[in-house]
Amino acid sequence: MTDAALPTILIVDDSPENLTVLSELLQPEYRVRAATSGEKALRVVATPPRPDIILLDVMMPGIDGYEVFSRLRSDERTSDIPVIFVTAMDSTDAEIHGLDVGAVDYIAKPIVPPILRARVRTQLELKQARDWLRNQNSYLEGELLRRMKENLLVQDVSIHALAHLAEIRDPETGNHLRRTQGYVRALANRLRHHPKFAHFLTDHIIEQLFKSAPLHDIGKVGIPDHILLKPGKLTPEEWTIMKTHAKLGSDAIEYAERDVDRPVEFLVLAKDIAHYHHERWDGTGYPDGLAGDDIPISARLMALADVFDALISPRVYKPPMTFQEARDIILAGRGSHFDPDVTDAFSQAYDEFREIAKRYTETEKVSLG
């Protein structure tokens, strides 16, 4: 074994004779470094090669062994180096104190060579085992993080794939999914410190809302083409069928939930958004006619985001409105169509809504007036 591959032992003792004796006992099995004071020991530890174990004399002038040990433990770069106290104090109390402060072993002078070698070997083997476990844990943590990121990516891709099933059925919607995601997050960020919303709109929930928002119209997959793609106004009968997309969407997500053994948070949010985003604050919406705070917060946010985007987007049956026209309609719906607090948040975030709409216009001619 080359010298560089040998375990490194730092011996700290104010007696040159003791350093010589200990060095001769441990070489050539180990690479030995030496320091004749606590101050020098701390400087040596800070330079490579880093010791694998330290034999530390307790009784030294200046900084004694206990102080050196305390400083080693307070520095994260040296806190895990095992320390064996080596001292002429052979009382039981001194040994107990040394072990209590955190030393891995305590050897009394005069040194018995076989005992010294055996204890050093044992502590080095324990350190190697701890290092191996630490490396394994670091690897496993890294692997877990990698797989979690991979799972989140698969989740995001799956969400968008499902959402695009509905979007493909209605090709005029373009970047509607991305815009409404952005609108929902903008509203949530404005309301996160509001007394009525702070308990719900945590960082985590806002991120989950952003992810689940694209599933709001997944139920349109179940609407017949002659209704979904009709270029003119729907008849009352056709409108009744069109309105079923809200429950169709929540039912589809609920079926997906049944395949897992515990609730999936973003699916719970997505189900509420899909089911209730056409409810109105005054209770005149659909499918359940909920009113006020009975409507889930997630759906209240999506209700405004969805209407705003529909207003500024072209459809076969209408041209796009200007941003100002859409803004006026949203504000006019405060307290009737929309939650008043959500509407106020929209008013504050109006410029951000405009920026989001402009950012995702490459497949639609959104009016920028």
C-alpha positions in Angstrom: 0.0 0.0 0.0 1.4 3.4 -0.9 1.9 6.0 1.8 -1.0 8.1 0.3 -3.4 5.2 0.7 -2.5 4.6 4.4 -4.9 5.9 7.0 -3.6 9.2 8.5 -3.2 9.6 12.3 -2.5 12.9 14.0 -0.6 12.6 17.3 -0.8 15.6 19.6 1.5 15.7 22.6 3.7 18.4 24.1 6.5 15.8 24.8 8.8 15.1 21.8 9.7 11.8 23.4 6.1 10.7 23.5 5.6 11.7 19.9 8.6 9.6 18.9 7.4 6.6 20.8 3.8 6.8 19.5 5.1 7.4 15.9 7.3 4.3 16.0 4.5 2.2 17.3 2.1 3.2 14.5 4.5 3.3 11.5 4.7 1.9 8.9 1.1 0.6 9.2 -0.2 4.2 9.3 0.8 7.6 7.9 1.6 9.7 11.0 1.5 13.4 11.5 2.5 15.1 14.7 1.9 18.4 16.7 3.5 19.5 19.9 0.7 21.8 21.1 -3.0 22.3 20.8 -2.5 25.4 18.6 -0.3 23.5 16.2 -2.7 20.6 16.1 -5.5 22.9 15.0 -3.3 24.2 12.2 -2.3 20.7 11.1 -5.9 19.5 11.0 -6.7 22.4 8.6 -4.1 21.2 6.0 -4.2 18.0 3.9 -4.0 15.2 4.4 -7.0 15.3 6.7 -6.4 12.9 9.7 -8.6 9.8 9.9 -8.1 9.7 13.7 -6.5 11.9 16.3 -4.5 10.8 19.4 -4.9 13.8 21.7 -3.0 14.4 24.9 -5.1 16.0 27.6 -2.5 17.8 29.7 -0.8 20.4 27.6 0.3 24.0 28.2 -1.7 26.7 26.4 -4.7 25.1 24.9 -5.3 21.7 26.6 -6.7 18.6 25.0 -10.3 19.3 26.1 -10.3 22.8 24.5 -8.7 21.4 21.3 -11.4 18.7 21.2 -14.2 21.4 21.7 -12.8 23.4 18.8 -12.6 20.4 16.6 -16.3 19.5 17.3 -17.5 23.0 16.7 -16.1 23.1 13.2 -18.2 21.1 10.7 -15.0 20.3 8.7 -13.5 18.4 11.6 -16.4 17.5 13.8 -16.6 13.9 12.6 -12.9 13.0 13.1 -12.7 10.4 15.9 -10.5 11.5 18.9 -8.8 9.2 21.4 -7.6 10.9 24.5 -4.1 9.8 25.6 -3.2 11.0 29.1 -1.2 10.2 32.2 -4.4 10.8 34.2 -5.5 7.3 34.9 -8.4 8.0 37.3 -11.8 6.7 36.5 -13.3 10.2 36.8 -10.9 11.5 34.1 -11.7 8.6 31.8 -15.5 9.1 32.3 -15.1 12.9 31.6 -13.2 12.2 28.4 -15.8 9.8 27.1 -18.7 12.1 28.2 -17.4 15.0 26.2 -17.4 12.8 23.1 -14.1 11.1 22.7 -14.3 7.7 21.1 -11.8 6.1 23.5 -9.5 7.0 26.4 -6.0 5.5 26.8 -3.9 6.0 29.9 -0.2 6.3 30.0 2.2 4.5 30.1 1.2 3.1 26.7 0.8 -0.6 26.2 1.7 -1.1 22.5 -0.7 -4.0 21.6 -3.6 -2.1 23.3 -2.8 1.1 21.5 -2.7 -0.6 18.1 -5.9 -2.6 18.8 -7.9 0.4 19.8 -6.6 2.5 16.9 -7.5 -0.3 14.5 -10.9 -0.7 16.0 -11.7 3.0 15.8 -10.5 3.3 12.2 -12.7 0.3 11.2 -15.6 2.0 12.9 -14.9 5.2 11.1 -14.6 3.4 7.7 -18.0 1.9 8.4 -19.5 5.3 9.3 -18.0 6.8 6.2 -19.4 4.0 4.1 -22.8 4.5 5.6 -22.6 8.2 5.1 -21.6 7.8 1.4 -24.4 5.2 0.9 -26.9 7.6 2.5 -25.7 10.5 0.3 -26.0 8.2 -2.7 -29.5 7.1 -1.7 -30.6 10.6 -0.9 -29.3 11.7 -4.3 -31.0 8.8 -6.0 -34.2 9.5 -4.2 -34.1 13.2 -5.2 -33.4 12.2 -8.8 -36.3 9.8 -8.9 -38.6 12.3 -7.2 -37.7 14.9 -9.9 -38.2 12.2 -12.5 -41.6 11.3 -11.1 -42.6 15.0 -10.9 -41.6 15.4 -14.5 -43.7 12.4 -15.5 -46.5 13.8 -13.5 -46.3 17.2 -15.2 -46.1 15.5 -18.6 -49.1 13.3 -17.8 -51.1 16.3 -16.6 -50.5 18.2 -19.8 -51.1 15.2 -22.0 -54.5 14.7 -20.4 -55.3 18.4 -20.6 -54.4 18.5 -24.3 -56.9 15.8 -24.9 -59.6 18.4 -24.3 -57.6 21.1 -26.0 -57.2 19.0 -29.2 -61.0 18.7 -29.4 -61.2 22.5 -29.4 -58.3 23.7 -31.5 -59.1 27.4 -31.2 -58.0 27.4 -27.5 -54.3 27.5 -28.4 -52.2 28.4 -25.3 -55.3 28.6 -23.1 -53.8 26.1 -20.6 -50.6 28.0 -20.1 -52.3 31.3 -19.8 -54.8 30.1 -17.2 -52.0 28.5 -15.3 -50.3 31.8 -15.1 -53.4 33.7 -14.2 -54.2 31.3 -11.3 -50.7 31.6 -9.9 -50.8 35.4 -10.2 -54.1 35.6 -8.3 -52.9 33.1 -5.7 -49.7 35.1 -5.1 -51.8 38.3 -4.6 -54.1 36.6 -2.1 -51.5 34.5 -0.2 -51.4 36.9 2.7 -55.1 37.8 2.7 -56.7 36.8 6.1 -59.3 34.7 4.3 -56.9 32.9 2.1 -53.5 32.7 3.9 -54.4 29.4 5.6 -54.9 27.7 2.2 -52.5 29.5 -0.2 -49.2 28.2 1.0 -46.2 28.0 -1.4 -46.9 24.3 -1.8 -50.6 24.7 -2.5 -49.9 27.4 -5.0 -47.5 25.2 -6.9 -50.1 22.4 -6.8 -52.7 24.7 -8.1 -50.4 25.7 -11.0 -49.9 22.1 -11.9 -53.6 21.0 -11.6 -55.1 24.1 -13.4 -54.7 22.6 -16.9 -57.2 19.9 -16.1 -60.0 22.3 -15.6 -61.7 21.4 -18.9 -60.7 17.8 -19.2 -64.4 16.9 -19.2 -64.8 18.4 -22.7 -63.5 15.2 -24.0 -66.9 13.8 -23.3 -68.8 16.5 -25.2 -69.9 15.6 -28.8 -68.2 17.4 -31.6 -71.4 18.8 -33.1 -71.9 20.7 -29.8 -68.2 21.5 -28.8 -67.3 22.7 -32.2 -70.6 24.4 -33.2 -69.8 27.7 -34.9 -72.9 29.4 -33.7 -75.0 29.8 -30.5 -75.9 26.6 -28.7 -79.6 25.7 -28.3 -80.9 25.3 -24.7 -80.7 21.5 -25.1 -77.1 21.7 -26.4 -76.1 24.1 -23.6 -77.4 21.6 -21.1 -75.1 19.0 -22.6 -72.2 21.4 -22.7 -72.5 22.1 -19.0 -72.1 18.5 -18.2 -68.3 18.8 -19.0 -67.7 20.1 -15.4 -69.0 16.9 -13.8 -67.5 14.7 -16.5 -64.1 16.2 -15.7 -64.4 15.7 -11.9 -65.7 12.2 -12.4 -62.7 11.3 -14.6 -60.3 12.6 -12.0 -62.2 10.8 -9.3 -61.8 7.5 -11.2 -58.1 8.1 -11.4 -58.0 8.7 -7.6 -59.5 5.3 -7.0 -56.3 3.7 -8.5 -54.1 5.0 -5.7 -54.2 4.0 -2.0 -54.0 7.5 -0.6 -55.2 11.0 -1.6 -53.1 12.7 -4.3 -53.1 16.4 -3.4 -53.0 17.8 -6.9 -55.7 15.5 -8.0 -58.0 16.7 -5.2 -57.4 20.3 -6.3 -57.8 19.4 -10.0 -61.1 17.7 -9.2 -62.4 20.7 -7.4 -61.3 23.0 -10.2 -62.9 20.8 -12.9 -66.1 20.5 -11.0 -66.7 23.9 -9.7 -64.9 26.5 -11.9 -68.3 27.4 -13.6 -69.9 28.2 -10.2 -70.7 31.8 -9.6 -70.4 33.8 -6.4 -74.1 34.6 -6.4 -75.1 31.0 -6.7 -76.3 31.1 -10.3 -73.5 29.0 -11.8 -73.3 25.3 -12.5 -73.3 22.3 -12.0 -74.3 22.6 -8.3 -75.4 26.2 -7.9 -72.9 26.8 -5.0 -72.5 30.3 -3.7 -70.0 32.4 -1.9 -67.4 30.7 0.3 -69.0 27.3 -0.4 -67.2 27.3 -3.7 -63.7 25.9 -3.2 -61.0 28.6 -3.4 -59.2 26.8 -6.2 -62.3 27.0 -8.3 -62.9 30.7 -7.5 -59.4 31.5 -8.9 -60.0 29.4 -12.0 -63.4 30.9 -12.6 -62.0 34.3 -13.1 -58.9 33.1 -15.0 -61.0 31.1 -17.4 -63.5 33.9 -18.1 -60.8 36.5 -18.7 -59.0 34.2 -21.1 -62.2 33.4 -23.0 -62.9 37.0 -23.3 -59.6 38.0 -24.9 -59.4 34.9 -27.1 -60.9 34.5 -30.6 -63.6 31.9 -31.1 -65.5 30.8 -34.3 -68.5 32.6 -32.9 -66.8 35.8 -31.7 -63.8 38.1 -32.2 -61.4 38.6 -29.2 -62.0 41.5 -26.9 -59.4 44.0 -25.9 -57.7 43.6 -22.5 -59.5 46.8 -21.3 -62.9 45.4 -22.4 -62.2 42.1 -20.7 -61.0 43.9 -17.5 -64.2 46.0 -17.4 -66.4 42.9 -17.7 -64.4 41.1 -14.9 -64.7 44.1 -12.6 -68.4 44.4 -13.3 -68.8 40.8 -12.2 -67.4 41.5 -8.7 -69.8 40.1 -6.1 -72.1 38.4 -8.7 -70.0 36.2 -10.9 -66.7 36.4 -9.0 -65.5 36.4 -5.4 -65.0 40.1 -4.5 -61.6 39.4 -3.0 -60.5 37.5 -6.0 -61.7 40.3 -8.3 -59.7 42.8 -6.3 -56.7 40.6 -6.6 -57.3 40.6 -10.4 -57.4 44.4 -10.5 -54.1 44.5 -8.7 -52.6 41.9 -11.0 -54.1 43.2 -14.2 -50.7 44.2 -15.7 -49.4 40.8 -14.9 -52.4 39.2 -16.7 -51.6 41.2 -19.8 -48.0 40.1 -19.7 -49.0 36.5 -19.4 -51.4 36.8 -22.3 -48.8 38.4 -24.5 -46.2 35.8 -23.6 -48.4 32.9 -24.8 -49.9 34.3 -28.0 -47.9 32.4 -30.7 -50.9 30.2 -31.7 -53.6 32.8 -31.2 -54.2 36.4 -32.3 -55.0 37.8 -28.9 -56.1 41.4 -29.0 -53.5 43.6 -27.2 -55.6 46.8 -27.1 
